[in-house]
């Protein structure tokens, strides 16, 4: 496991470089020169530039989550060699027997992007394989799937249908935030959301209840 302080130095150097150059055109050589590190140090901490971008996001989000939520509400990935696994990326807040409240997480994720709005707008426009948009989808798809399993409780639903719901709702909330982050006309990411901040989980629960009433579950 690398040094968090060194990782942060490298990350901040990359963020600073994006102010004058498109992130996809920034090389590892550019980053280490700015950070005053060597190539061996970079690759000791990160596998590549996309890994650096992902870790920077996880670091920023973890700081936001720890400020807003109790430790018991924080969700982590399974521990592993990737330093990202030591950082919380999601929250689990029960609202009832089969209900979840994701409103505050949605707001925390938006706040994370807003704190470095210009930087995240740049890296979220990247479309190469393994870019931040791909990483976010891969990160949150299992989390939403787990939420669906909790909402279902002892009700049965085909795996293919669970996969559909997870893919649909993960794509919906990420697409919304990514588009708003990248749109300079939007001053606030959560503008207009108001009482609909929990729309992902409330909509999901209502759909499941409706199908239960129709005896589809």
Order of alpha helices (4+ residues) and beta strands (2+ residues): alpha-alpha-alpha-alpha-beta-beta-alpha-alpha-alpha-alpha-alpha
